[in-house]
């Protein structure tokens, strides 16, 4: 009697045939493995039509463009869970730790878990039956990442990842690399990104060898709206898989008070998906903040996936350190409280971000005058104290 596991057929198909079917069949279709690496992690960027090559300052950059880690300013942890098709589940986890003058180190994990899959038995007559046993399969990737600002307007990054495919006793391990670069222009409003994804060794599974799904991405993002409590971001990616046709991803994000976000995206070149929607909420926690993101990504006849992401950033009092208004008004709060040193610090950062912020330049002068006045008052107080001590000594000597 011969045991045939239907899951092997399914699993091999998922290894060699893309989850995202394109409009026409490419000559190299089916030539690559580890297709779960094409799944886009996180809760924010999937809501933007997966246009994440130019997005920076978040640990999601590990999966979209590691050079974006160069702009991460505080420790961040980001986790994602997605209910996939049928019994499948997809999860990711990322952490980024910036070190001053060295760069940002990161680590990440993504995994597609297929759940329980029934075993089918074929007897000598060719009849199939299900004895009730089941098996499982999964695809896992473990990331080590590094990103750094090489210049004030340019950053570079790299991922090294170990990729594992497993089906009961069958197991395959390969090594992959991602390389990325990013530049920021127009007072940090315009971001341009590039990523070469899944360069690496072949994945050997059962008796076959497959390439990793090599992908080249170019992306652009522009902060079109930055007015006090309102922000608006436009992003776009050009994606060229080496085993498929070119694709285009577009996304829009509106933010209110850096706390509430609405997102939408559209993807061109896919049969099973196009429109995406999502949103998010950030909550300040003293000097930290936590956030939750959600994305709804439909796949046509296969159904829809729901992406939920949770994040926490440690040691950061603001929700977007690249917004000069946040630092300006924080400086004003410190000034009112007569904390002139911190007010001066905030307004200097405001000018670093936006050199044309004239109000901050004027307030810096005010803060410097107040600091000088405080120094004079301290000197006068010190002189007065010394004089009083002298008088007391004179009295004691008499």
C-alpha positions in Angstrom: 0.0 0.0 0.0 1.4 3.4 -1.0 0.7 6.6 1.1 0.2 9.7 -0.9 0.1 13.0 1.0 -2.1 15.5 -0.9 -0.3 18.1 1.1 2.9 17.4 -0.8 1.2 18.4 -4.0 -0.2 21.5 -2.4 3.0 22.4 -0.7 5.1 21.9 -3.9 2.6 24.1 -5.8 3.0 26.8 -3.1 6.7 26.5 -3.4 6.9 26.8 -7.2 3.7 28.7 -8.2 3.1 32.2 -6.9 0.4 33.1 -4.5 -0.1 36.2 -6.5 -1.1 35.2 -10.0 -0.3 37.7 -12.7 -2.3 38.6 -15.8 -0.1 36.6 -18.2 2.3 33.7 -17.6 6.0 34.7 -17.6 8.6 32.4 -19.3 10.3 31.8 -15.9 7.0 31.2 -13.9 7.4 28.2 -11.5 11.2 28.4 -11.4 11.5 29.8 -7.9 10.8 28.5 -4.4 9.9 29.8 -0.9 7.0 31.8 -2.3 5.9 32.8 1.2 8.7 35.4 1.0 6.5 37.3 -1.4 3.9 37.9 1.3 4.1 41.4 2.7 4.2 41.5 6.5 2.9 44.2 8.8 -0.3 46.0 9.3 0.5 49.4 7.9 2.2 48.9 4.5 -0.3 46.2 3.2 -2.9 48.9 3.7 -0.9 51.1 1.4 -1.0 48.6 -1.5 2.3 47.1 -0.3 4.2 50.2 -1.6 6.8 50.2 1.2 10.2 50.6 -0.5 10.4 54.3 0.4 9.0 54.1 3.9 11.5 54.6 6.7 11.9 54.9 10.4 10.1 51.7 11.3 11.0 48.1 11.9 8.7 47.1 9.0 11.6 48.4 6.9 13.3 45.1 7.6 10.9 43.4 5.2 10.5 46.2 2.7 13.8 48.0 2.5 16.4 47.6 5.3 18.0 50.9 4.5 14.9 52.5 6.1 16.3 51.3 9.5 18.9 54.0 9.2 16.2 56.5 10.1 14.9 54.6 13.2 15.6 56.8 16.2 14.4 54.6 19.1 14.0 50.9 19.9 10.9 49.6 18.2 9.1 46.2 18.3 6.6 45.3 15.7 4.5 42.2 15.4 1.9 41.1 12.9 -0.7 38.3 12.6 -2.8 37.4 9.5 -5.5 34.9 9.0 -4.6 33.4 5.6 -6.6 31.1 3.4 -8.3 28.0 4.8 -6.4 26.9 7.9 -3.2 28.8 7.0 -1.8 31.6 9.3 0.9 34.1 8.7 2.9 35.9 11.4 5.9 38.3 11.6 8.0 39.9 14.3 10.6 42.6 14.1 12.8 44.6 16.4 15.1 47.4 15.7 17.8 48.9 18.0 19.5 52.1 16.9 23.0 52.9 18.2 24.3 56.4 17.9 27.0 56.9 15.3 27.0 53.2 14.4 23.6 52.5 12.9 20.5 50.4 13.5 20.6 46.6 14.2 17.5 44.6 13.6 16.2 41.1 13.8 13.0 39.7 12.3 10.9 36.6 11.7 8.2 35.6 9.2 6.3 32.4 9.0 3.5 30.8 7.0 1.9 27.9 8.9 -0.3 25.5 6.9 -2.2 24.0 9.8 -3.4 20.4 9.9 -3.6 18.7 6.5 -5.3 15.3 6.1 -3.3 12.3 4.8 -4.8 10.4 1.9 -4.0 6.7 1.3 -4.0 5.0 -2.1 -4.4 1.2 -2.1 -3.2 -1.2 -4.8 -6.4 -0.8 -6.8 -5.9 3.0 -6.9 -8.7 3.8 -4.5 -8.2 6.7 -2.1 -9.2 6.8 1.5 -8.6 9.1 4.5 -7.5 7.2 7.6 -7.9 10.2 9.8 -4.2 11.1 10.2 -2.9 14.5 9.3 0.4 16.3 8.8 1.5 19.9 8.6 3.9 22.1 6.8 5.4 25.6 7.1 7.8 28.1 5.7 10.0 30.2 8.0 12.5 33.0 7.5 14.8 34.5 10.2 16.4 37.9 9.5 19.4 39.8 10.8 19.4 43.3 9.6 21.5 46.5 9.6 20.8 50.0 8.3 22.7 53.2 8.6 22.7 56.8 7.3 25.8 57.1 5.3 25.1 60.8 4.5 22.6 63.2 5.8 20.2 62.4 2.9 21.3 58.8 2.1 21.1 55.5 3.9 21.9 51.9 3.1 20.9 48.5 4.5 21.3 44.8 4.3 19.4 41.7 5.5 20.9 38.2 6.0 18.2 35.6 6.4 17.9 31.9 6.9 15.0 30.3 5.1 13.5 27.0 6.1 10.8 24.9 4.3 9.4 21.9 6.2 7.0 19.1 5.6 7.2 16.3 8.2 10.6 14.7 7.7 11.3 16.7 4.6 13.3 19.9 5.3 15.1 22.5 3.3 17.3 25.4 4.4 18.8 28.1 2.3 20.5 31.6 2.9 19.2 34.8 1.4 20.3 38.4 1.3 18.4 41.7 0.7 20.2 44.9 -0.2 18.6 48.4 -0.1 19.3 52.1 -0.4 17.3 55.2 0.2 17.6 59.0 -0.2 15.5 61.8 1.3 15.1 65.1 -0.5 13.0 68.3 -0.3 13.4 68.8 3.4 12.8 65.1 4.0 9.4 65.2 2.3 10.5 63.1 -0.7 11.9 59.6 -0.3 13.3 57.4 -3.0 14.1 53.8 -2.3 15.7 50.8 -4.0 15.7 47.1 -2.9 17.2 43.9 -4.3 15.4 41.1 -2.5 16.0 37.4 -2.1 19.5 37.0 -3.5 20.8 33.7 -2.3 21.4 30.0 -2.5 19.0 27.6 -4.0 16.4 25.8 -1.9 16.6 22.0 -2.2 13.3 20.3 -1.5 12.8 16.5 -1.9 14.7 15.9 -5.1 14.4 19.3 -6.7 16.3 22.6 -6.5 14.6 26.0 -6.8 15.9 29.6 -6.9 14.7 32.0 -4.3 12.1 34.5 -5.7 14.5 37.3 -6.8 12.8 40.7 -6.9 13.9 44.2 -7.7 11.9 47.2 -6.3 12.0 50.9 -6.8 9.8 53.2 -4.7 9.0 56.8 -4.1 7.1 58.5 -1.3 6.1 62.1 -0.9 4.6 63.8 2.2 2.1 66.0 0.3 0.4 67.3 3.4 2.0 68.7 6.6 -0.2 71.2 8.3 -0.2 71.2 12.0 -2.4 68.2 12.9 -2.8 66.9 9.4 -0.4 64.8 7.4 -0.8 63.1 4.0 1.6 60.6 2.4 1.6 59.4 -1.3 3.7 56.2 -2.0 4.3 54.2 -5.2 6.5 51.1 -6.0 7.6 49.5 -9.2 8.1 45.8 -8.6 9.9 43.4 -11.0 10.1 39.8 -10.0 12.6 37.9 -12.1 10.1 35.1 -12.7 7.1 37.3 -13.4 5.9 40.5 -15.1 6.3 44.0 -13.8 3.9 45.2 -11.2 2.9 48.6 -9.7 1.8 49.4 -6.2 0.2 52.7 -5.0 -0.9 54.0 -1.6 -2.3 57.0 0.2 -2.2 57.7 3.9 -4.0 60.5 5.8 -3.0 61.1 9.5 -4.7 63.3 12.1 -2.7 64.5 15.0 -0.1 61.8 14.3 -2.5 59.4 16.1 -5.3 58.3 13.8 -4.6 57.1 10.2 -6.7 56.1 7.2 -5.0 54.2 4.4 -5.8 53.0 0.9 -3.9 51.3 -1.9 -4.2 49.9 -5.4 -2.0 47.3 -7.1 -1.7 46.8 -10.8 -0.5 43.6 -12.5 -2.1 41.0 -10.2 -5.2 38.9 -11.1 -6.1 38.1 -7.5 -5.7 41.5 -5.8 -5.9 45.2 -6.5 -7.7 47.4 -3.9 -6.5 47.5 -0.2 -7.7 49.5 2.7 -6.5 50.0 6.3 -6.1 52.2 9.2 -4.2 52.7 12.5 -4.1 54.3 15.9 -1.1 55.5 17.8 -1.3 56.1 21.6 1.4 58.1 23.5 2.6 56.4 26.7 4.7 59.1 28.4 8.1 58.8 26.7 7.0 55.8 24.6 4.1 55.0 22.2 2.1 52.0 21.2 0.1 51.5 18.0 -2.2 49.1 16.2 -2.6 48.8 12.4 -5.1 47.0 10.3 -5.2 46.2 6.6 -7.9 44.4 4.5 -6.4 42.7 1.5 -8.8 40.8 -0.8 -7.6 38.0 -3.1 -10.6 37.7 -5.4 -12.2 34.2 -5.4 -9.7 33.0 -2.7 -11.3 35.4 -0.2 -9.7 38.2 1.9 -6.9 38.4 4.4 -7.0 40.5 7.5 -3.6 41.9 8.6 -3.3 43.1 12.3 -0.1 44.7 13.4 1.0 45.8 16.9 4.0 48.0 17.7 5.7 49.8 20.5 8.5 52.3 20.4 10.6 52.8 23.5 12.0 56.2 24.6 10.1 58.4 22.2 7.7 61.1 23.3 6.6 62.2 19.9 4.9 60.2 17.2 6.9 61.5 14.2 10.3 62.9 14.9 10.6 64.3 11.4 7.8 66.7 11.8 9.2 70.2 12.8 5.8 71.4 14.2 6.0 68.7 16.9 9.3 70.0 18.2 8.4 73.6 17.8 5.2 73.3 19.9 7.0 71.1 22.4 9.6 73.8 22.8 6.8 76.3 23.4 5.5 74.1 26.2 8.9 74.0 27.8 9.3 77.7 27.5 6.0 78.4 29.2 7.2 76.1 32.1 10.4 78.1 32.2 12.4 75.1 31.2 14.5 77.1 28.7 17.3 74.5 28.2 14.8 72.0 26.8 13.0 74.6 24.9 16.2 75.6 23.2 16.9 72.0 22.4 13.5 71.4 20.8 13.8 74.6 18.6 17.3 73.6 17.4 16.0 70.2 16.3 13.1 72.1 14.6 15.7 74.0 12.5 17.7 70.8 11.8 14.6 69.3 10.2 13.4 72.5 8.5 16.0 75.2 8.0 13.3 77.7 6.8 11.4 77.5 10.1 11.9 81.2 11.0 9.7 81.1 14.1 12.0 78.6 15.7 15.0 80.8 14.9 13.4 83.7 16.6 12.4 81.6 19.6 15.9 80.3 19.9 17.1 83.9 20.5 14.5 84.3 23.2 15.4 81.1 24.9 19.1 82.0 24.8 18.4 85.4 26.4 16.4 83.7 29.2 19.2 81.2 29.8 21.7 84.1 30.0 19.4 85.9 32.4 19.1 82.7 34.5 22.9 82.4 34.5 23.2 86.0 35.7 20.6 85.4 38.4 22.6 82.4 39.6 25.8 84.4 39.7 24.1 87.1 41.6 22.6 84.6 44.0 26.0 83.0 44.5 27.6 86.4 45.1 24.8 87.2 47.6 25.2 83.9 49.4 29.0 84.4 49.7 28.5 87.9 51.0 26.0 86.7 53.6 28.4 84.0 54.7 31.1 86.7 55.0 28.8 88.8 57.2 28.0 85.8 59.4 31.7 85.1 59.9 32.3 88.7 60.8 29.5 88.6 63.4 31.0 85.4 64.9 34.5 86.9 65.1 33.1 89.9 67.0 
